[in-house]
Amino acid sequence: MPDTAMPPAGMPPAGMLPTGMLPAGAPPAMPPATPPAGLPAMAPAGDAAPPDPPACTLLVCVTCRAGRALAEGEAPPGRILHDALAGHLGALATAPVSLRPVTCLAACDRGCAAVLAAPGKWSYLLGHLSPALAGDLIAYGAAYAAHASGAVLPSRRPASLRSVVLGRIPALPPADPSPAAIPAR
């Protein structure tokens, strides 16, 4: 019969790790990131109200293999990119984008891949990305969020991202919630 006794005070339940600890064999945590140029560093915690959520989302394919085979247990490059972005965003006082992991953006031979999207704006499929571009991706996301339609000219993007757009998708028209817009049955 398994032991169902509670662990001693201050100890995690069996199989659980305290916050900040990694299981044996896990890759090391990413070092603290410095914010990209032009974006503020994270302010110390205080009594301030939480900031509004970012106006746009950066969706990163975490299963992306960047067109190559992976060794047994190797983290996909897309997961590494996502984690680098999370580290950079965590160092900011106010994140210009929210980060969301997704699976397969169907750009496997052009990975790592991500999408910048926001309601009412063009969405952009980006490819040929790497963790080294995390800061530039966040700066691009800030420019995208600030633009009314999301259309950021290549000359207004960080130089490293001028040729990463694989495609753009027009914004969907807003849904019309009026009773006249609902078809009769």
URPE-V104185 format. One record per pair of residues at least 12 apart in sequence whose ideal C-beta (glycine too) atoms are under 10 Angstrom apart, sorted by sequence separation. I is the first residue (numbers start at 1). J is the second residue. D is the distance in whole Angstrom. If there is no record, write none. Layout:
# URPE-V104185
i->(I:I)
j->(J:J)
d->(D:D)
This chain:
# URPE-V104185
i->(2:64:65:66:85:102:113:114:140:144:62:63:64:65:86:102:113:114:143:144:152:62:63:64:65:66:85:100:112:113:126:143:61:62:63:64:66:86:99:100:110:112:113:114:143:61:62:63:64:83:85:110:111:112:113:124:140:61:62:64:82:100:110:111:112:140:151:60:61:62:64:82:83:107:109:110:111:112:139:140:143:150:60:62:82:97:106:107:108:110:111:112:114:139:61:62:82:97:98:105:107:124:137:138:140:60:61:62:97:105:107:112:116:123:136:137:139:140:149:150:60:79:105:107:122:136:139:140:149:59:60:78:114:118:121:135:136:137:58:60:78:116:121:136:137:140:60:78:116:122:133:135:136:140:60:78:114:118:121:124:58:78:114:116:117:118:121:122:123:124:133:137:116:120:121:122:124:132:133:136:85:116:118:120:121:122:78:81:82:120:121:122:130:58:81:118:129:133:80:81:82:118:129:78:79:81:117:128:77:78:116:54:76:77:78:126:128:129:76:78:116:127:128:58:127:58:59:62:63:64:99:126:127:128:58:59:60:62:63:64:99:125:126:127:54:56:57:58:59:60:61:62:63:64:67:68:97:124:125:126:127:54:55:56:57:58:59:60:61:62:63:64:66:67:68:97:124:125:126:51:52:53:54:55:56:57:58:59:60:61:62:63:66:67:96:99:124:125:126:51:54:55:57:59:61:64:65:66:67:68:88:95:96:97:98:124:125:51:54:61:64:65:66:67:85:87:91:96:97:123:124:125:48:53:54:57:60:61:63:66:67:84:89:96:97:123:124:27:59:61:64:65:66:84:85:88:92:95:96:122:123:27:42:61:64:65:66:84:87:88:91:95:96:97:122:123:25:27:42:63:64:81:83:84:85:86:88:94:96:97:121:122:123:26:39:42:43:44:64:81:82:84:85:88:89:96:116:121:122:123:30:39:41:42:43:61:62:64:80:81:84:85:88:92:95:96:114:121:33:40:41:42:43:61:78:80:81:83:84:88:113:115:120:27:33:36:39:40:41:42:60:61:77:81:82:85:89:115:116:117:119:120:27:30:33:34:35:36:39:40:42:60:61:77:81:84:85:113:115:118:119:120:29:30:33:34:35:39:40:59:60:61:77:80:110:115:117:120:30:32:33:35:36:39:59:60:119:27:30:31:32:33:35:36:39:58:59:81:85:110:30:33:34:35:39:58:59:29:30:32:33:34:35:57:58:59:32:33:57:58:107:30:36:56:57:107:56:57:66:67:105:56:57:66:55:56:64:66:54:55:59:66:55:56:64:55:57:59:60:61:56:59:58:61:60:60:60:58:58:58:58:57:56:55:56:58:54:58:54:56:57:55:56:55:56:54:55:56:56:55:39:36:37:36:37:39:35:36:39:30:33:34:36:38:33:36:37:39:35:36:39:30:35:36:38:33:36:38:36:37:36)
j->(14:76:77:78:97:114:125:126:152:156:75:76:77:78:99:115:126:127:156:157:165:76:77:78:79:80:99:114:126:127:140:157:76:77:78:79:81:101:114:115:125:127:128:129:158:77:78:79:80:99:101:126:127:128:129:140:156:78:79:81:99:117:127:128:129:157:168:78:79:80:82:100:101:125:127:128:129:130:157:158:161:168:79:81:101:116:125:126:127:129:130:131:133:158:81:82:102:117:118:125:127:144:157:158:160:81:82:83:118:126:128:133:137:144:157:158:160:161:170:171:82:101:127:129:144:158:161:162:171:82:83:101:137:141:144:158:159:160:82:84:102:140:145:160:161:164:85:103:141:147:158:160:161:165:86:104:140:144:147:150:85:105:141:143:144:145:148:149:150:151:160:164:144:148:149:150:152:160:161:164:114:145:147:149:150:151:108:111:112:150:151:152:160:89:112:149:160:164:112:113:114:150:161:111:112:114:150:161:111:112:150:89:111:112:113:161:163:164:112:114:152:163:164:95:164:96:97:100:101:102:137:164:165:166:97:98:99:101:102:103:138:164:165:166:94:96:97:98:99:100:101:102:103:104:107:108:137:164:165:166:167:95:96:97:98:99:100:101:102:103:104:105:107:108:109:138:165:166:167:93:94:95:96:97:98:99:100:101:102:103:104:105:108:109:138:141:166:167:168:94:97:98:100:102:104:107:108:109:110:111:131:138:139:140:141:167:168:95:98:105:108:109:110:111:129:131:135:140:141:167:168:169:93:98:99:102:105:106:108:111:112:129:134:141:142:168:169:73:105:107:110:111:112:130:131:134:138:141:142:168:169:74:89:108:111:112:113:131:134:135:138:142:143:144:169:170:73:75:90:111:112:129:131:132:133:134:136:142:144:145:169:170:171:75:88:91:92:93:113:130:131:133:134:137:138:145:165:170:171:172:80:89:91:92:93:111:112:114:130:131:134:135:138:142:145:146:164:171:84:91:92:93:94:112:129:131:132:134:135:139:164:166:171:79:85:88:91:92:93:94:112:113:129:133:134:137:141:167:168:169:171:172:80:83:86:87:88:89:92:93:95:113:114:130:134:137:138:166:168:171:172:173:83:84:87:88:89:93:94:113:114:115:131:134:164:169:171:174:85:87:88:90:91:94:114:115:174:83:86:87:88:89:91:92:95:114:115:137:141:166:87:90:91:92:96:115:116:87:88:90:91:92:93:115:116:117:91:92:116:117:166:90:96:116:117:167:117:118:127:128:166:118:119:128:118:119:127:129:118:119:123:130:120:121:129:121:123:125:126:127:123:126:126:129:129:134:137:137:138:140:141:141:141:141:142:144:141:145:142:144:145:144:145:145:146:145:146:147:150:150:135:134:135:135:136:138:135:136:139:131:134:135:137:139:135:138:139:141:138:139:142:134:139:140:142:138:141:143:142:158:158)
d->(9:6:7:7:9:9:7:5:7:10:9:6:6:7:6:8:7:8:6:9:9:7:10:3:10:10:6:10:9:5:8:7:8:10:6:8:9:9:9:9:9:7:9:6:9:9:5:8:10:10:10:9:6:8:7:9:9:5:5:8:7:9:4:8:4:5:8:6:9:9:9:9:10:6:9:6:7:6:8:6:10:9:9:8:5:7:9:9:10:9:10:8:10:5:8:5:9:10:10:7:5:7:10:10:9:6:8:9:9:9:9:9:9:10:8:8:10:5:10:8:4:8:8:10:9:4:9:10:8:10:9:8:7:10:7:8:8:9:9:10:9:7:9:5:7:9:6:9:6:9:8:9:5:10:9:9:10:7:8:7:7:9:9:10:9:7:8:6:7:9:6:9:5:9:6:5:8:8:7:9:8:9:10:8:3:6:10:9:9:8:8:9:9:9:5:10:10:8:8:9:9:6:8:6:9:7:8:9:7:5:7:9:9:5:7:7:8:6:9:8:9:10:5:10:6:9:10:10:9:10:10:5:8:8:5:9:7:4:9:9:9:9:6:4:8:8:6:7:8:7:8:7:5:8:9:10:8:9:7:7:9:5:8:5:5:5:5:6:6:7:6:7:10:6:10:7:6:5:9:8:9:9:6:8:7:8:7:8:7:7:9:9:8:5:6:9:8:4:10:5:5:9:5:5:6:8:7:9:7:9:10:8:8:9:9:8:7:8:5:4:7:10:9:6:10:9:10:9:4:9:5:7:10:6:9:10:9:9:9:4:10:10:9:5:7:7:8:9:8:7:9:7:5:9:8:5:8:9:4:5:4:9:10:9:4:9:9:4:7:6:10:9:9:8:7:8:8:6:7:9:5:6:8:8:9:9:10:10:9:6:10:6:7:10:9:5:9:10:6:7:9:9:5:8:7:5:9:9:6:9:9:10:6:6:4:7:9:9:9:5:4:9:6:10:10:8:9:5:8:10:7:5:9:7:9:5:9:9:9:10:9:10:5:10:9:7:9:7:6:9:7:5:9:8:9:6:9:10:9:8:8:8:8:6:9:10:7:10:6:5:9:8:7:7:7:9:7:7:10:8:8:9:9:6:4:8:9:8:7:9:5:9:8:10:9:8:9:7:10:7:4:10:9:8:6:8:8:9:8:8:10:8:5:8:9:6:4:8:9:6:4:7:6:5:7:7:8:9:9:8:5:10:8:8:6:6:6:9:8:8:6:9:9:6:5:9:7:7:9:10:9:4:10:9:6:9:9:9:9:8:9:8:10:7:9:9:9:10:9:10:9:10:9:9:8:10:9:7:8:9:5:9:6:10:9:9:8:10:9:6:10:9:4:5:9:7:9:10:7:10:9:8:8:4:9:7:8:7:7:9:7:8:9:7:8:5:7:10:8:5:7:10:10:9:8:9:10:10:8:9:8)
